[in-house]
Every structure is written in C-alpha cells, then in structure tokens.
C-alpha cells in the first residue's frame, strides 16, 4: 500500500492527512521530503541534530560519575572521617546516606521520566548532582557532608533509570541496542575501579575534596553537552499526566527503611531495637504501596511489567549478581590491605586490570551478543563469578598478586560481563516505550538492594568464623574472609539455578511484536502514540508509521538528508 492508493491526500504546513476509504478516519502521517518547506530548520536544531550521536556517551559518562562517587568512599572513608572528626559509629553514613537516597528515589525518578520526559528528568538530575558534588567538597562537618551526600544521591537516582530509558527508546531491539548497552555497561564498569583508583590517588596527594570537585566539573561539562545531544522527547502520558503521590511516598519510605535495616543490621544486630522497628515500618509502607498500586489507574509501578517472564527473571538475576559482586569487591579489598599488606595506593592500582579488562570484554560482547542465545551466556557468567570468589578464598599472606588475585579479578570481569549485559537486554526487551523509565528504575533497585543484602550475609559469616575478638588482626582474619568468599561463590550457584529455571530462551534481536520491529527499524528512535495504531506501511522503500492522532518521530538518518537539501523536518 502506498500513499497513491489513498482516496484523498490533504497537505498542511507540517502534516499530511490521509483518509482511508475503508475506515473513513483521518490519520497523521510523517511528512515526505516533497511536502517539507525549505529553510525552516533553525541553526539550533541543525546543531542539536548533529550532536545527537553523542547522547550515548553523555548518559554513559553520567552513570560513570555516579558510580565513581559511590565507590570512591570505600577507600576515602577513613581519611575523610579522620579529617572531619567522625565518630566511629557514624562513619558508615558516608556511604549509607548516598545509598539510601539513591535507592529510595529510583522508582519515582524512573516514572517521572515516563510521565514528563526522560530528557528533562535526566538533565535535572545531572544539574542537581553537580550542585551537591560541589557542596560535598566544601563540607567541613560530618552533618553537612552526610546531608549533602544524601542530596547528591537524589541526583544520581534521577539519572540512571532515565539514561537506560533513553537508550532503550532511541536504539532498536537487536544489534544497535545491544552495542549501545555494551558501551553503557563498559563505561559503568570502569566507574567502580576508577573510584578506587581516584580516591586512593587524591587522598594521598591533594586531598579527598577533589574527589567531589572532579565529579562536579565533569558533571557540568556533561550537562552542557547533554542540552544539545539529548533528543527533546515529551512524556508519554499526555499534557497533564497524573502523579501517584501516595505510591511515591510509600515506596520511597519502604525501600529506604529496608536498605537501612540491611546495612545497619550488620553492626547493631538484626533484632536490635535500633533496626527491627525500622524494618517493620518499611514492610508496612511497602504493603500499603502494593494496595495503592492495585487500586489506582495511574500507578507509579504498573504491575503488568511483572507479567513479562524475562523481566521478572532478570530482576532476580541482577539482584543475586550484585550481591555476589559487592561481596567480592569488599573482601578482595580487605585481603589486599590486611592479608597481603598493600597500601591504599597499591590496592587501588591492583584493580586496574579489572577496569581495563572490562573495556575489552564488554566491547567484544557488544559485537557477538546479537547473534547468541542469552541464557547460556548468563549461566557461564555465574560460573565465572563463583570461580573468582574461590580464587581469592585461597589467598595466603605469602601469595603473589600475579597468581590467585590477578586471575580472580579477570574471572570476575568475565562473570560480570556475561551476566550484567544480557540481563539488561532481557529486562528492557519487552517493555513498552512509556514503561522504559520504571523498568530501568526497578532494575537498578535490584542492584541497590542486592549489594547490602549480599554484604550483610557475608559479614555475618566472616564475623562468626573470626569471632568478635578485637585482638585478631591482619592475616589472622583470613579464615573468616575465606568462608565469606565461599558464601559469595554460593551466590553464583544460586544465580545459576535461577537462570536455568526461570529465564526464558531469548536472543537480543527477538522483538516481542512484529510491529515493534517495524517501528524501530530505520533509525526510528522515539514514537509517541497518542491514539491507537492504525497501520504500518512501507512508502517509497521507507517505513511509514500511521497513527490516529499526532505523530512524532526522530529519524536521524532521514532528518540529516532533509537538512542537507534545506528542508524542514520534525524530530523529537
């Protein structure tokens, strides 16, 4: 079917109205080059169009800075606590304040992106992150630093789910999306290692303040570039979308309470009066949240996303993977410093191979994953994760770096790559465009809860083995670390079982609907369907998507050609 087959064609300034004889209904089709008036694309729009290929690197580097800010505290916590006179029991808030606000606000931020536009929420979060990173650097009291760290985490929460949503909406299912996610994940994987390296180098030289100043400087640069590079796509729920206020408050409070209980329970005890009431409040809030979401028509977390088996399984897989990785990172750092006697700087440099290998592994995966089944790859990933933990479990004070630790770090990279990237692909695969933000948010909530959950269990194991004798120091603690790493390997076994039992057999290029493939083919990156889809047809060799109502699109390749001949185009 072509436009010449229509009974009538009515041209307007920007739209071509097509009447179908069998339905008698008007549809708005994408303007063809012949219908476009020349010289109406402004210079700003031309420049913005040229900058759009940078979008992937803007959102990837923003995630990189978020991870650097969180990971750097692992090494910098003690120097900061000493400089600002933190009480011993308050030192954990340097990490917990950031983690609580970040994890608690992920779901809200993701849904706000769906409602009001992912570009707006992402840029607002980036600006907020930049502001409070600067304040962190100038903090001179424990209270000021912890509060600003919590506010900084709010900015990070606004960026991560919207970044994933921007990638999922822009890049079609298959090779393009897989390659984009591999770049996004590779740069993110570098964040944890860079945070350790950066904090070790800066705290030993010019001061811990520059960890935050550097994050602020690069955040500002990304903000400026992002204004031009990110496509200006509106929200997916109309001009005046409804906001689930009750669900927002209850889910935020519930997640914060649960994360706090898991994190603080290690030190104060799981049945302590300081932690158990917090868990009770968190569970009550989450129960209220589920009741609210069942009753309203505009939930912050639509339950239909859990009906996709691939997404539900991916959430469980990524939860277990993060529990394993956080335990590996924590105990490998303790082994380097306390068992092998490495300095802070040498410990940081020891992880350099982890980051460099991640770049290579993720780049290769981005090329081959579109042609491979994902389930076996994830299974192999959990085998690698378990193996990396066991390699560190057998380290002794006389071990050299190039035997067990070196091989363990490389095996861990392969495990992360084989699990994280396929899990991201499967979690986003079946979600509609107007659910991508909340799906990305829930995915990251799994990461945030999985990390303290795994660390809490492993800390209990090492504590019970070593006892609570303060006189046990250095290499004497290795027995407890060994059994904690064995427990970490058990997380890998659990992930393998979950993958085999629950994850369906999928490939990255498999779209859930044939029409989704047509919509996403040819560079179409974002489509707002205000009415119901009427038909998908091919016109002059290009895919044309016809809707009842308003059609908005962003086709960089076609728009660039139109711009070169001085024509006007509509791009999201």
N, C-alpha and C positions, 0 to 999 in steps of 0.2 A: 504494500500500500504506500502511495506517495501523496504529496500534497496536491498533485494534479488530479487525483481521484476524488477530491472533496467536492461537494456541491457548491461551496462558496468559500471565498477567502477574503477576509476583511482586514486590511492593513491599517495599523495605527502607528504612532510615533515609535513605540518600543516593542509592541506585541503584535503577533499575528493570530487573529481569532479564526478558528477552524470549526465549521459546523459539520457534524457527521449526519448523513441522511437517515441512518437507521435509528439514531437516538434523538436527533434534534436538539442537541445540547452544545453550548459553546465551550471550547477549551482554549487555553492559552499555551501556544507552542513557542519554543525557542526561536528567536528571530534568525533568519538566514542572512548571509552576507549581503544579498541583494536588497533586503529590507532595511539595512542599517544605514543610518545617516552618517556621513564622514565628519571628521574633525570635532567630535563631541566627547572623546575620551580625554579627560583633563591630564595635565602633566603629572599631577599627584597620583592619579590612577595608573598611568603608564609606569611610574616609578614603583608603585606598590606591586604591580603585576610582575615586574622584573625581580623584585625582592622575594616573591613567594617561594621560590626554591629553597630559601634559607630557613623556612619555617621549621623543618625537621631538626635542624641544628640548634635553633633557638630553644625549642621545647626540651631537647635532649640536654643542652647545657644547663637549663634551669633545673632539671632533675639532678644533674651532676652537682650543682651547688647546694641543693637541698641535702643530698646525701653527704657531701663534704662537711657541711655544718653539723650534721648529727654524728658522723663517725669521728670527727676530729676531737670530740670531747673524751673519747676513750683514752687518748694519750695526754690531752691537755688538762684533764680534770684536776689532777693533783697539783700541778703548778698554779692553776687558777685558784684553787681552794686555799693554797698556802699564801698567795699574794693578797687575796681579799679576806682572809681570816674566816673561812667557812668552818663551822662546827663539823665534826666527823660525820654525824648522823644527817647533816644537811647536804653533803657533797653530791648525793645521788640526784638531787633536784636539778643539777646542771644538765643531766641527761633526761630525767623524768619530765621536767617542765615542757621541754620541746616535744617529747614523745606523746605526752598526754593531749596537748592541744592539736598536734598533727593528726594523731589517730582519731581523736574525738570529732574533728570537723571535716574529715574526708568525705563522708556521705553527704553532708549538707553542701559542701563545695561542688561535688560532682553533680548533684541535682540542680544546683543553681546555674551551673553551666548549661545543662539541658534546657532550663527554662528561659534564661536571659542571654544565652550566647557564650560559648566556650572561650572565645577570644577576649571578651570583656572580663570574665572571671579570672582567666589566666593572667592577663596584664595587671589587673587589680592586685592579685596575689603576689606577683613579681615586684610591684612597687612597694607593697606592704613588707615583703621580705627584705627588700633593700633598706627600707627605713629602719627596721628594728635590728638588722645586722649592724648598722652604724651605731645605734644606741648601745648594743652589746659591747662594742669596742670601747665606748666611753664609760661603761659602768664601773663604779667604784665601791659597790657594796653588794653583799650576797643577795639581798632582796631585790635590788634593782636589776641585777643580772638575771636572776631566775624569772622575774616577771617579763623582762624583755625577751628572754629565750622562749617563754610561752607564747608571746605575741609573734615572735619570728616563726614559730611553728604553725601559726594560723595562716601565714602567707604561703608556707610550703604546702599546706593542705589544699589551698586553692589552686596550686599549680599542677600537682601530679595527676589527679583524675582528668582534669581538663586537657592536659598535654596528651594523655592516652586517647581521649575522645577526638581531639583534633587530628591525630594520626589516623585513627580508625575511619573517620569521616572522609578525610582527604584521599587516602590511598585505597585502591580497590582490593578486594579479597584476592589473595593469591601471591604472586611473586613480589609485586610492588609493596604490599603491606608487610609481608614477611621481611623484606630487605629493610624497610623503614623501621620496623620493630627491632631488628637485629642491631641497627645503628643506635637506636634509642637505648637498648639494653646494654650494649657495649660501653657506651659513654657513661651510663649509670653505674655499671660495674666498676668502672675506673674511679667513681666517686668515693667508695669506701676506702680503697687503698690510698688514693690521693689525700683523703682526710687524715689518715695515719701519718703519711709522709710529711704533709704540710704542717700538721700540728707539731710533729717531732722537730722539724727544722726551725719553725718560727719560735716555739717556746725556748729553744736552745740559743736563739740569736736575738732577734729584735723584739720579741715579746708576744704573748698569746693574743693580745689585742688585734694583731694584724691578721689572725685567722678570720675575724669578723669583718675587718676593713676590706680585705681582699674579696670576700663574698659580696660585700656591698658594692664595691667598684664594678665587678663583673655583672652583678645583677642590674645595675643601672645601664650598662652597655647593652645587655640583652633586652632591657625594657625599650630602649630607643630603637634597636633593630626590630624588635617584635611589633612595634607600632606599624611598621611598613610591611613586615614579612608575613604576618598572620592574616588570613582571609577574614573579612568582616562579615561573618555569617550570623544572622539573628538566631534567637532561641527558637525552639521547635514547638512551643505550646501557645502560640498566639501573641497578640499585642499586650494583653493584660493577664498573664498566667497567674494562677492561684498558687500560693505558697503554703505548704504543710507546716504550719508553725508548731503545732503540738508534737508532730512526729520529729521535727528538727530538734526541739529541746530535749525530748525524752531519749532519742537515740544518742545525742551528744553526751548527755549526762550518764547514760548507761555504759557507753563504751569507755568513757573516761574512768568511771568507777572500776570497771573490770580490769582495765590496764593498770590502774593504780594498785589494785589488790594483788595482781600477779607480780608486779615489780617490787612492791614494798613487803610482800609476804615473806620474801627470802630473808630479809633482815629482822623483821619484827615478829614473824611467825604467822602461819596460816589461820590460826584460831585466836590471834591476838585481838583484844578489844579495839585496837587501832585500825585493823584491816577488815575483820569479819563484818562489822556493820556496813562498811563501805561496799563490800561485795553484795550484801543483802539489798542495799539501796539500788545498786546497779542492776541487779536482776529484776527488781520491781519495775524500774524505769523501762527496761527492755521489754518486759511483759506488757506494760501499758503501751509502748511503742507498737508492738505487734497488733494489739487490739485496735489502735487508731488506724494503722495501715489497712486493716481489713475492712474498716467501716467507711473510709472516705474514698472519693472518686479521683483524687489527685495526690496519691501517696508520694512521699519522698523516696520510698523504696518499693517500686511495683513488684508484687510477688510473682508476676508472670515470668520475670527473668530467671527465677529459680527452676522453672519448668524445663529449661534447656539443660540437658544432662551434661553437656560439655562444660558449661559454665559452672555448675554445681561441683563437678569433679575437679575442675581447675582450681576452684577456691580452696578445696580441701588439700589439694596437692601443693599449692603455693604456701599454705599455712604450715604444712609439715616441712617443706623445703627451707623456709625462713627460720623455723625453729632449729633445724639442723645447722644452717649456716651461721646463725648468731652464736650458737654454742661452740662451733668450730673456731670462729674468729676470736671469741673471748678466751678460750682455753689455749689456743695456739699462742696468743699474746702472752698469757701467763707463763707458758712453757719457755718462750723465748727469753723473758725477763728474769724469771725466778729459778728456772731449772738450768737453762744454758747460760744465764748471767749476762745477757745482752743489755746494752744501754738503750735508752729511749730512741735515739737516732738509729742505732743499728737494727733495732726491732722494726722501725718504720721502713728502713731500706730492705729488710728481709721480705716484705710484702710486695716489693717492686715487681718481682717475677709474676705475681698473681695478677696485677693490673695489666702488664704487657701481654701476658698470655690471653687474658680476657679479650683484648682487642682483636687478636688473631682468630681466636675460636669463634667469637660472635660474628666476625666478618665472613668466615667460611660457612658458618651455619646459615647466614642470610642468603647465600647463593644456592645451597643444596636443600634446605628445608622445604621449599615449594614442591619438590619432586618426591618427597619422602613421607611415609606414614609417621605420625607424631607419637603414637602410643609406645612403640618400641624404643624410640629415642628417649622419652621420659624415663622409661624403665632403666635403660643404661645409665641415665643421669643419676638416679638414686643409688645405683651400684657404685658409681664413682664417688658420690658424697660419702657413702659408708666407708669406702676404701680410704679416702683422705683422712677421715677421723681415726681409723685404726692405725694408719701410718704414724700419726702424731702420738697415739696412745703408747707406742713402744719406744718413744724417745727417752734417752737416759742422759745424765749430766755429761757423759763422755761422747755423746753423739755429735757428728758434724752436720753442718747446715745442708751440705750437698747430697746427703743420703735420704733420710726419712723426711725432714721438714720440706726440703725442696720438692721432692716427689709428691708429698702430701698437698702442697699448695697448687701444683699443676693439676693433680687429680681433682681438687676441689673446684677449680675453674671449669674443667670439663663437666663436672656434675652440675654446677650452676647453669652453664650454658645449655646443656641438654634438657634441663627441667624448666628453667625460667622462660626462655624464649618460646618453646612450644606451648607452655601454659598460658602465656599472654595471648598467643594466637587463638587458642581454643576458647579462652574466656571471652574474647571480643567477637568471635566469628558469627554467632547467631543473634547478637544484639542489634536492634534497630537503631537508626541514627539518633533518635530522640531518647535513647536509653544508654548511649555510649558513656556519658558522664557518670551516671550512677553505677554502671558496671565497672568502669575504671576505679571508682571510689571503693566499691566493695572489695575488689581485687586487692587494693592497697590496704584496706582494713585487715584483710587476712595476713598481709605481711607484717603490719604493725602489732597485731595481737600474737602472731606466731613467734615473733622474736622474744618478747619477755616470757612467754609461756615455756618455750624451749629452755631458755636460760634459767628460769626458776626451777624446773625439774632437774636439770643437770647440776645446779648449785647444791640442791638438796643431796644428790648422790655423792658429790665430792666432799661435802661437809660431813656426811655420816661416815664416810670412809676415813677421813683425816681426823675426825673429831673436832672439837672446838678449843683445842689447846693452843693458846697464843704463842707458845714456845716452838711450835712446828713452823719452820721457815724453809725457804729455798727448795732444794731438791727433795726434801722430806715430804713435800706436798705432792710429789709426782704420783704417788699411789692413788690419791683421790682424783687427780686430774685424769689418770689413766682410765678409771672406771667411769668418770663423767664422759669421756670421749667414746667409750664403749656404748654408753647410753645414747650418745649422739649418733653413732652408727646404727643404733636401733631405730632412730627416727627415719633413716634412709630405708631400712627394711619396711617400716610402716608405710612410707610413701610408695614404695614398690608395690605393696599389696593393694593400696588404694587405687593405684593406676591400673593394675591388672583387672581389678574387679569392677570399677565404676567408670573409667574413662572410655568413651566410645572410640571406635577406629575412625579417625578423620585425617584428611590431608589439608594443608593450608589453603589450597586453591579451591576447596569444595565450598560453594555458597549454599546457603540453606534454601534459597529460592532461585529459580531461573531468572526471574525478573530482577533480582538483586545484581546478578552478573551483568545484565544489560544496562542497568542504571550506572554501575560503577565502571563499565568499560569505556575506553577512550578518554581517560583523564577526568571524568566527571567526579568531583570531589565532594560536593555537598548539594543535597537536594531537599528543598522544603516542600513537603506535600501538604498544602492547606486543605484540599478536598480529598476525593478518592481517586486512585489511579484509574484512568480510563483505558489506555492502551499504550504499548511500547512499540514503536515502529521505526524502520530504517529509512532515512531520507537522504538521497544522494550519497549513499555509502557511509553516512554518519548516523549514529544512534540518536534518535529524537525521542524525548520522553514527554508525553502529553498528559496534562493533569486537568481536573476540574478546579479551576481557580487560578491562583498565582503560581508561576513557575520561576524559580530562581536557580541558577546554576553557576558553577565555576569550572570551566574547561580551559586550563592554561594554554594548551597547545593551539586550540582554535582561536582563543582570545588573542594570543600573540600574533597569529596570522592576520586577524582582522585589524589589529592595531597597526601592523606594518603597512596596510593599504589605506590607513587613515579612516577606518570605520569605527563605529561605536559598538560596544558590546556591554552586556550586563554580566557582571561577575560578583559572586558572593563575597 
